[in-house]
């Protein structure tokens, strides 16, 4: 692009481009930006103007869908810049196009909204990623309500991105206007995983109103949204998830066969433990890949007073002598990691219980058990 023409595009001076409208498609930068791209990128938020682009698209309508080297249309650029007024102008010109000029008779605005760049981002992906709520509202209002907005090359859908960045307003805008909005994210996660991980209770509830089926969807590690609520110690989130689907408490992960109850216990999250046991009491006796029940974990991660709270429940108390694959009870674990609390253990049970190596709780209290200390440390809070 000639430097003088580039300057004119930046400044919004349309006069140099009036004489030869047929060649405007060839007036591009080294990265393929047309004069429309250049002008939109150069807009100052405090003094944004749509006049130049409006006039240029009247002169050369084909610039509306011309892409740069990254595959960005002017709409992609306007979405990245958060320029909702420019988006409106681009839509106006799209609606003025003949129905079969670029879209085979389909709605030209919808077709423009479906165009993706080299990262497979539609304009809506860009608007969400760059945090422009006003642009998101315009795009979703004008878009095809049955279009799914599938994942980009990073595996992210607009709904997932909105949830991950913690924007309930964007989530509401997408779910309210896009009935078929896809919900996927990278590594098998969904927008509900992202909502829990962003620790935003409102976003989670908004997603669940439309997509309750996501409670049991696991990511590539086998973690459900409830696993993440347990890990991040989010009892209110856990309660809502369990009220909708208590069976999520029974789903183990892929690597260690840990349920959300095991995860909550490993992280010392007493309130989440209580929520899970209240809503899904039958999951209390499930064990992980090593045969650990949740009380094995609780003996490591919880304070003694919190363990006492749990042991008031007869079902939980019945686990105190349950042995793992190596014959270690929760008391063995407690003794290995908290040997100084001998008095606490002496009030809890018979210290002569042995494991498969014929090592008793009493022995561990006196001499330690390094092997068990290492194993317990791997799977507990750090």
Protein Blocks (a to p, Z undefined) as FASTA:
>chain_A
ZZklmmmmmnopaklmmmmmmlmmmmccfkopafklmmmmmpcfklgcfklmmmmmmmmm
mlmmpccfkopafklmmmmnopaklmmmmmmmmmmpcfklmnnopafklmmmmpccfkop
afklmmmmnopaklmmmmmmmmcfkbgoiadfkopafklmmmmnopaklmmmmmmmmmml
cfbdeehiafklmmmmnopaklmmmmmmmmmmlmmpccfkopafklmmmmnopaklmmmm
mmmommlmmpccfklopafklmmmmnopaklmmmmmmmmmmlmmpccfkopafklmmmmm
pcfklmmmmmmpmklmmmmmpccfkopafklmmmmmmmmlmmmmmmmmcckbccfkopaf
klmmmnopfklmmmmmmmmcZZ
